């Protein structure tokens, strides 16, 4: 089976989530830990261009084609969508978020 490399794109919601995670981490743990967490999130999402099928289907966004996947990083849930020619990183949410909030992710469009 041949590996297909796909471009990784990020939603504006993901960038807002990343800012919020950094701010929270800075206030609670300090600058260094906030930067480490932010760096870990970016590193794991940047590697999706060739590892997008390694993560499980998002149990809150089940589909027949299993296009919604998630990465669990600490207490954070990073949700992405597999498209024909790209990977769309949609959100990075704290695990305590309501499943109702997670279900709205299907409506996110990346331009």
Buried (B, 14 or more C-beta within 10 A) or exposed (E): EEEEEBEBBBBEBBEEBBEEBBEEBBEEEEEEEBEEBBEEBBEBBEEBBEEBEEBEBBEBBEEEEEBBBBBEBEEBBBBBBBBEEBBBBBBBBEEEEEEEEBEEBBEBEBE
